[in-house]
Structure formats: C-alpha cells, structure tokens
Amino acid sequence: MITALAFVPPEDVVAYFEILSIEIEAVFPSLQPILDWLESHYIGMLRREGVRRIPAFPIPTWNLYREILLSNNTHYLIKY
C-alpha cells in the first residue's frame, strides 16, 4: 500500500500517507517504527508548529505521477 504513494499526485501524498498510516497502525501496530522511518525520510516529520520538516528524499524526487502521465512508454499502460 505504501508503495502506491509513488503514483499519487505529489500534492496529495501527505494526506494519503496519513490515511494509510492510521489504517496500517490499526491492523499492524508493530509496523509503527517503519511508518515513522518512512515519514521521516520520505514525507517529512510533523513539527510542533504543524509544519513538516524537509525529508531526506523530498516527494518530487521519488514520486512518479507526472512522469507516468507524460510518458509515451507503453510499459506503464495496462491493456484490457
């Protein structure tokens, strides 16, 4: 589920990560350390002021949403 964030519009990644984190933590509480690590490195930890820190790997560096939309590569297309 978390890997699907690479295909979400960049401006929606944080909101979807928060939703996924709540759902994953409810079902698999033992995964909380992994979610914290992902948030720290790929999303940006939420500071007390309500602002997120800049992650080690900012969203534009790993998000594929626009690349796939602009690509003519049929590797990304699903044929029915």
DOKOLMI-467842 format. One record per residue (C-alpha): residue number from 0; x, y, z. Coordinates in nm, 4 decimals, decimal comma, always signed. Each point is the difference from the previous one (the first is absolute). Example, Ala and Ser with C-alpha at 12.3 -4.5 7.8 and 13.67 -1.06 7.14 Angstrom:
# residues 2
R   lolo         px         py         pz
R      0    +1,2300    -0,4500    +0,7800
R      1    +0,1370    +0,3440    -0,0660
# end
This chain:
# residues 80
R   lolo         px         py         pz
R      0    +0,0000    +0,0000    +0,0000
R      1    +0,2739    +0,2448    +0,0910
R      2    +0,1742    -0,0468    -0,3346
R      3    -0,3186    +0,1228    -0,1692
R      4    +0,0837    +0,3493    +0,1286
R      5    +0,2477    +0,0269    -0,2881
R      6    -0,2979    +0,0159    -0,2374
R      7    -0,2098    +0,2562    +0,1901
R      8    +0,0105    +0,3676    -0,1044
R      9    +0,2875    +0,1584    +0,1969
R     10    -0,2276    +0,2522    +0,1695
R     11    -0,2114    -0,2873    +0,1400
R     12    +0,2809    -0,2261    +0,1252
R     13    +0,0002    +0,1326    +0,3583
R     14    -0,3765    -0,0390    +0,0403
R     15    +0,0044    -0,3538    -0,1386
R     16    +0,2988    -0,0918    +0,2153
R     17    -0,1871    +0,1152    +0,3095
R     18    -0,3054    -0,2077    -0,0966
R     19    +0,2122    -0,3078    -0,0728
R     20    +0,1933    +0,0426    +0,3243
R     21    -0,3190    -0,0016    +0,2052
R     22    -0,1300    -0,3090    -0,1789
R     23    +0,3292    -0,1899    +0,0170
R     24    +0,0562    +0,0860    +0,3660
R     25    -0,3491    -0,1242    +0,0879
R     26    +0,0585    -0,3381    -0,1646
R     27    +0,3770    -0,0407    +0,0504
R     28    +0,1137    +0,2080    +0,3009
R     29    +0,3439    -0,1630    -0,0148
R     30    +0,0660    +0,1883    -0,3270
R     31    -0,0049    +0,3413    +0,1709
R     32    +0,3824    +0,0301    +0,0060
R     33    +0,0085    -0,0601    -0,3763
R     34    -0,2715    +0,2604    -0,0588
R     35    +0,1951    +0,2484    +0,2133
R     36    +0,3146    -0,0672    -0,2029
R     37    -0,1870    +0,0431    -0,3294
R     38    -0,1562    +0,3224    +0,1239
R     39    +0,3364    +0,1341    +0,1114
R     40    +0,1825    -0,0851    -0,3216
R     41    -0,2658    +0,0319    -0,2727
R     42    -0,2860    +0,2180    +0,1296
R     43    +0,1515    +0,2275    +0,2639
R     44    -0,0696    -0,0216    +0,3728
R     45    -0,2702    +0,2286    +0,1328
R     46    +0,1438    +0,2663    +0,2301
R     47    -0,1787    +0,1515    +0,2990
R     48    -0,0940    +0,3049    -0,2054
R     49    -0,1929    -0,2239    -0,2382
R     50    +0,2589    +0,0384    -0,2774
R     51    +0,1815    -0,2988    -0,1459
R     52    +0,3777    -0,0184    -0,0079
R     53    +0,1724    -0,0470    -0,3319
R     54    +0,0514    -0,3760    -0,0430
R     55    +0,3281    -0,1605    -0,1057
R     56    -0,1688    -0,0935    -0,3288
R     57    -0,2539    +0,2704    -0,0919
R     58    -0,3212    -0,1137    -0,1675
R     59    +0,0903    +0,1330    -0,3483
R     60    +0,3119    -0,2208    -0,0069
R     61    -0,1896    -0,3296    +0,0326
R     62    -0,3544    +0,0745    -0,1130
R     63    -0,0816    -0,1380    -0,3474
R     64    -0,3463    +0,1485    -0,0549
R     65    +0,0928    +0,2667    -0,2553
R     66    +0,2642    -0,2158    -0,1658
R     67    -0,2547    -0,2689    -0,0736
R     68    -0,2589    +0,2489    -0,1260
R     69    +0,2509    +0,1588    -0,2363
R     70    +0,1639    -0,3223    -0,1131
R     71    -0,0692    -0,1658    -0,3322
R     72    +0,1562    -0,3180    +0,1335
R     73    -0,2524    -0,2812    -0,0313
R     74    +0,1768    -0,1761    +0,2853
R     75    -0,2167    +0,2112    +0,2334
R     76    -0,3268    -0,0736    -0,1780
R     77    -0,2381    -0,2799    +0,0869
R     78    -0,1704    -0,1554    -0,2995
R     79    -0,3434    -0,1538    +0,0302
# end
